[in-house]
Amino acid sequence: MAADPTAILPGAVALIGVDWGSTHLRVHAFDELGGIIATRSSASGMAGLASPDAFAAALEELLGADLDDGTAPILLAGMVGARSGWQEAPYAALPADASALAAALQPLAFRGRRAAIVPGVSGDSDGFADVMRGEETQALGVPPGTRRVVAPGTHSKWIGLDRGAVVDFATYPTGEFYALLLNQSLIGRGLPAQAWSERGFLRGLDTARERPDWLHQLFGVRARHVRDATPAEELPAFLSGLLIGYECLAASAGRDPAADGEIAVIGGARLAATYALALRRYGCAHYIIEGDTAFCHGLWRIAKAAGLV
């Protein structure tokens, strides 16, 4: 928690921002300048809530009676607006800047308060349908001038920006694929769970760069294991390096690194550092911005564009 909520004066909170994902719920209390007064979190993610009443109860419990005086507007983003979330917020089209997302906010009934959900964004990645929820808000929170963003995760997003607007994006289900291969496939059978080895990860990155036959290389993880060609404790990281490597190479194919400039890596410390290691291995300029920081900056921009603050 950023500050003791019991010390918050009546009227000091200008906005309640809610980051609601599949497995987490976080609320941020903003002051009138966009600074964070307090942050609270719980494990009440969208995936574990079955009804609108359950969503309302989870949010009310986290807000408590002491986070604000009940007058600040509430702006929510993430999977809370999915079809299986609290209330569906239809996708906005590209290009999507703060004003476009503000114009498409989905009003939400919650205890008589002003509340709304930020829409996700839909688009076409080289002619193929793509969607995202939550990452668009993070992308709008990176420093001005950033033209390329990667938000690693279960479904990693590579996002293009132009003058503060999301103009393109592509999704790579790298995290989900890694979990499936490691935990529910013959390829990962017998490997130590989530073992980390920088040596193994770098070897995976190098293999991805040298060998485009990715399906064959994925089975090679199994072959290396049964033949004892690579220490078992290195193989989970080798598999991670393969998948993240193929993702980074595919996302960068045909692009001009000079035009893209520094890539913003948005996320938690461990995963962001892993992607930064991959980008550094491939010679891509980059910087890291913490996920909550990007989310709060982006949400504040949307709130200002909507006239909520």
Secondary structure as UniProt FT lines:
FT   HELIX           5..7
FT   TURN            10..11
FT   STRAND          15..20
FT   STRAND          25..30
FT   TURN            32..33
FT   STRAND          36..42
FT   HELIX           46..48
FT   HELIX           52..63
FT   TURN            64..66
FT   STRAND          74..78
FT   HELIX           79..81
FT   TURN            83..84
FT   STRAND          92..93
FT   HELIX           98..103
FT   STRAND          106..107
FT   TURN            111..112
FT   STRAND          115..117
FT   STRAND          121..125
FT   TURN            126..127
FT   STRAND          128..132
FT   HELIX           135..139
FT   TURN            140..141
FT   TURN            144..145
FT   STRAND          148..151
FT   TURN            154..155
FT   STRAND          156..162
FT   TURN            163..164
FT   STRAND          165..172
FT   HELIX           174..184
FT   TURN            186..190
FT   TURN            193..194
FT   HELIX           198..210
FT   HELIX           214..226
FT   TURN            227..228
FT   HELIX           232..234
FT   HELIX           235..252
FT   TURN            253..254
FT   HELIX           257..260
FT   STRAND          263..267
FT   HELIX           269..281
FT   TURN            282..283
FT   STRAND          286..290
FT   HELIX           291..305
FT   TURN            306..307
//
